[in-house]
Amino acid sequence: MRGDTPLWLDASIALLLFIGAATGGLSYWKRAAAAGQPFYYQNYFEPAVMIACGKGFVVARPQVPAMVPFLWRQVDRFSCDAIAADAPLGTDDMFQQGSWRYLMLAVGFTWRLFGVSWSALGPLFVVLLGATIASVYAVFRLGMGPVLALIGALVLSFSALHLKYFLVLRDYTKAPFTLVLIFLLGLLVTRRATWRAVLSISVAYGVVLGAGYGFRTDFMADVPPFFVTLFLFLDGGVLRNMRLKLAAAALCLATFMVSASPVLTSLDRSRPGCQWHVVVLGFANRFSGPLGVEPAPYDVNREYLDEFAYTTVTSYAARVHPGIGHIEYCEAGYGAATGAYLIDVIRRFPADAIVRACASVLRIVELPFAERPEGDEPGGDPAHEAGHGMGLALVVAAVLVAMAGNMRAGLFLLFFLLYFGGLPALQFDARHFFHFEFITWWAAGFLVQTAIDHVPRWMRQRSWQTAAASAARASVVLAGCFAVLMTSLWVARAYQQTAARSLLGSYLAAPRVEVESRPASGESEVPVRVSPHTDPETADFVAVDINGSQCGAHPTVAFRYADAARRAYSRVFHVERSGDPGLTHIFMPIYEGFGRIEFSDAPSGCVEGVYRVREPAPAAEASAGERRTLHRQFPAPCSVKFPAPCGVRSQHPAASGPTMTDWFIFAFIVFVIVLDDVLREMWLSFTATRDFVLERLRWIVLEKLQSLWRGGHR
C-alpha cells in the first residue's frame, strides 16, 4: 500500500464503499429484476433449491415436477413442500453443478434466509457488488493514495459495462475473487520479502483461490500468476530467498487443496471433462470481429455451439485413436480428447495464439473508451470496440514510469498486463473480462499520483536529468521487451507458415474420388451421401474445386444439412471471382445428417469438381512452386476439422493499421534512439567517475611523496 495512510483509514473507506455500493446496488438490482432477470443458467440451480429446503447438496431423479417451471423462471417462487419425503435424492447426475458447489451453497443459504424465490436473491447480489468495489479500492491503493483510489472505485461503480454483468450472477461472482487475488499479487511484489509477510499472503491466496474455484472453475487460470510472481518478482531477486519461495508455493497449494476440497470431490461425481471445452468454443468465428483479427483460411472451431465442438473433438479423437469407442460429453475422456485437440492446434498454429492474445490486450486496455454494441452477442463494428488508443497510451506510460522508479515492479506490471490482458482471448466475450476495466483507470491514477509525488520535487531540486536517465533506461527495457514479443511472433509465423503449407500439401496429395453428380447450370446442387453412423462420429472429407475466372459476379458454395437438428452446421462460402485461371480448393468435413452442396452464380466451367477425399497422408514438405503460388491458389476460406489449415495465412490484426514488420522496425528505431541516450548518460557517468578516480589517485600520490619528502629532511 502506498504512503503512510493508517490501516484503519483504508479499512474505513473500504467499508463505506462496501455499504454504499450495496445500498445503491440493491436499488439498481430491484429495478432491473422487475424488468426481468437475465439468463445465467438458472436451470442448473436445483442443488441450491435442495440446500434451501434442508436436503443438502443433492438433486432429485426424476426431477420434482413443481421445480421445473421454477428453474426455467416461469414462476418466481418455489415451495419446499413440493419435494416429497420419499423423493429419490442423490449426487450421481449433477453435470455442471458439481463445479459450482460454493455458488450453489451461496444461493441456497440466501434462499434459506429470504425464501426460495428469484426475487429474493438481491442480498447476495449486493454483497458481491460491495465486495467488488471494496476490492477495487484495495487494488487502486497499490499504486496511488486513498483519494485517487476512492475516485477510481467510484468510477468503476457507475461503469455501464460493470453494471451490465452485475445482474448476471454466474459470471459476476468471479469479479470480487479475481480482484482480491490481484491485490494479493500486488502485495507480494510491493512488500518486503519477510517470512511472515510472504507466507501470510500465500495462505490468503490459496484460500481465496479455492473459494473462487468453487464458484467458477475458470479460477485455475489464476494459479500460474502466483508462482510466476513468487519466483520472479519477489523482493530480493530471482535467485535469493529460494527456501522462502518453495515454502510459500507449497503452503499456497496446500491451502488451495483444503479450501477447494469439497469442489474437487464433487467434480468426481459430476462431469469433469469440460474444462477445455470452453477454450474450443473460444475459437469460434464470432469472436474474430470483437478481437479485431481477420478470419483465417481455416477454422479450428467454426461455430459457438456445444454440439459442434463436441462433434469436432470426438471426430478428431476417432481419427487419431481408431477404435477409441464412445466419448461421453464432458466426461473425463472428453476432457482428455479436448486437451489433445487443443495441443495439436497450438502446435500447428502458434502464431494465431500469440496474435489473439495480443489483440485481446489491445482491446482490454481500451475498455473505458470503447463503444460496445447493445446486447450479449459479440460483434458489431470492430473499430467501435477498439477505442481510440488512449487506453494503450495510458497503460504503456504507466509501465514505463513504474520501470523508471522500480524495474522489478515495472516488469511485474508488464507481465500482469500481458497475462491478464491476453487471457480473455480464450473466449473473448465481455462476461469474461468486464472486471478488467479497472486496468486502464489504475494506470491513469498511477500516473497522476506519480506526478503529484515527484514533479514538485523535481522542480525544486532541478533533478530532471536524473529522472530523464531513469526514463531512458526504462524505455530501453520496454522497447527490448516489445522487440522480443515481435520477434517471437515473427518466428511463430514463419514456423506456422511452413507447418501449414506442409499439411496442406498432404491434403492435396491425398487420394480422392469424384462425386458422380456435377452441377451444370447457374443455380444447382450436388447431393452427397455420408458414411454410415459411427461412434465416435467420423467426418467425411469433401473437396470442391472452383475456377473463379469462370464463375459469375458473386459465386457461392453452400454446404447444407438435411437434419433439422444440425442446420447450424451448414456453411456458405463466398468465392472471390478472379481473372486468374488458378483453382480455389475448398475442403469441408461433413457429418451425419448432411444433405447437399449448393452452387450459386456458377455457370459451366466454374465448378471443376466435387470430390470425396480419403484420410490425408501425414504432412509432407511443400515444393517451391507451392510456396510461390499458395495464396493465389487458395484465396477463399475453407473449413477443416482435422485440425489442420486449408491455407497458410495466419490470423493478423484487421483494418489498415501498421503491419508487424512496421512495428518491429519502429521498436528497433526507438531502441536505437533510446540506447543512444542511455549510452551517452553512461559515458558521462564513466568520464565523471574516471576524473574523480584520477584526481583521487593524484592526491594520494602527492600526499605520499610529500610525506616521504618531509621524512627525508628530518
Stockholm file with secondary structure:
# STOCKHOLM 1.0

chainA/1-714         MRGDTPLWLDASIALLLFIGAATGGLSYWKRAAAAGQPFYYQNYFEPAVMIACGKGFVVARPQVPAMVPFLWRQVDRFSCDAIAADAPLGTDDMFQQGSWRYLMLAVGFTWRLFGVSWSALGPLFVVLLGATIASVYAVFRLGMGPVLALIGALVLSFSALHLKYFLVLRDYTKAPFTLVLIFLLGLLVTRRATWRAVLSISVAYGVVLGAGYGFRTDFMADVPPFFVTLFLFLDGGVLRNMRLKLAAAALCLATFMVSASPVLTSLDRSRPGCQWHVVVLGFANRFSGPLGVEPAPYDVNREYLDEFAYTTVTSYAARVHPGIGHIEYCEAGYGAATGAYLIDVIRRFPADAIVRACASVLRIVELPFAERPEGDEPGGDPAHEAGHGMGLALVVAAVLVAMAGNMRAGLFLLFFLLYFGGLPALQFDARHFFHFEFITWWAAGFLVQTAIDHVPRWMRQRSWQTAAASAARASVVLAGCFAVLMTSLWVARAYQQTAARSLLGSYLAAPRVEVESRPASGESEVPVRVSPHTDPETADFVAVDINGSQCGAHPTVAFRYADAARRAYSRVFHVERSGDPGLTHIFMPIYEGFGRIEFSDAPSGCVEGVYRVREPAPAAEASAGERRTLHRQFPAPCSVKFPAPCGVRSQHPAASGPTMTDWFIFAFIVFVIVLDDVLREMWLSFTATRDFVLERLRWIVLEKLQSLWRGGHR
#=GR chainA/1-714 SS CCTTCCHHHHHHHHHHHHHHHHHHHHHHHHHHHHTCCCCSCGGGCHHHHHHHTTCCSCEESSCCTTHHHHHTTSSSBCCGGGSCTTCCEESSCCGGGGGGHHHHHHHHHHHHHHCSBGGGCHHHHHHHHHHHHHHHHHHHHTTSCHHHHHHHHHHHHTCHHHHHHHTCHHHHTHHHHHHHHHHHHHHHHHSCCCHHHHHHHHHHHHHHHHHHHTTCGGGGGGHHHHHHHHHHSSTTCSSSSHHHHHHHHHHHHHHHHHHHHHHHHHHHHSCCTTTTHHHHHHTSGGGHHHHTBCCCSSCSSCSSCHHHHHHHHHHHHHHHSTTCCCCCTTSHHHHHHHHHHHHHHHHHCHHHHHHHHHHHHHHHTTGGGCCCCSSSSCCSCHHHHTTTSHHHHHHHHHHHHHHHHCHHHHHHHHHHHHHHHHGGGGSCCGGGTGGGGHHHHHHHHHHHHHHHHHHHHHHHHTCHHHHHHHHHHHHHHHHHHHHHHHHHHHHHHHHHHHHHHHHHHHHHHSCEEECSCCCCSSEEEEECCCCCCCSSCCCEEEEEEEEGGGSCSSCEEEEEESSGGGGGGCEEEECCCCSSCCEEEEEEEECTTEEEEEEESCCTTTEEEEEEECCCCSCCCCCHHHHHHHHHHCCSCCCCCSSCCSSCCCCCBCSSCCCHHHHHHHHHHHHHHHHHHHHHHHHHHHHHHHHHHHHHHHHHHHHHHHHHHHHHTC
#=GC SS_cons         CCTTCCHHHHHHHHHHHHHHHHHHHHHHHHHHHHTCCCCSCGGGCHHHHHHHTTCCSCEESSCCTTHHHHHTTSSSBCCGGGSCTTCCEESSCCGGGGGGHHHHHHHHHHHHHHCSBGGGCHHHHHHHHHHHHHHHHHHHHTTSCHHHHHHHHHHHHTCHHHHHHHTCHHHHTHHHHHHHHHHHHHHHHHSCCCHHHHHHHHHHHHHHHHHHHTTCGGGGGGHHHHHHHHHHSSTTCSSSSHHHHHHHHHHHHHHHHHHHHHHHHHHHHSCCTTTTHHHHHHTSGGGHHHHTBCCCSSCSSCSSCHHHHHHHHHHHHHHHSTTCCCCCTTSHHHHHHHHHHHHHHHHHCHHHHHHHHHHHHHHHTTGGGCCCCSSSSCCSCHHHHTTTSHHHHHHHHHHHHHHHHCHHHHHHHHHHHHHHHHGGGGSCCGGGTGGGGHHHHHHHHHHHHHHHHHHHHHHHHTCHHHHHHHHHHHHHHHHHHHHHHHHHHHHHHHHHHHHHHHHHHHHHHSCEEECSCCCCSSEEEEECCCCCCCSSCCCEEEEEEEEGGGSCSSCEEEEEESSGGGGGGCEEEECCCCSSCCEEEEEEEECTTEEEEEEESCCTTTEEEEEEECCCCSCCCCCHHHHHHHHHHCCSCCCCCSSCCSSCCCCCBCSSCCCHHHHHHHHHHHHHHHHHHHHHHHHHHHHHHHHHHHHHHHHHHHHHHHHHHHHHTC
//
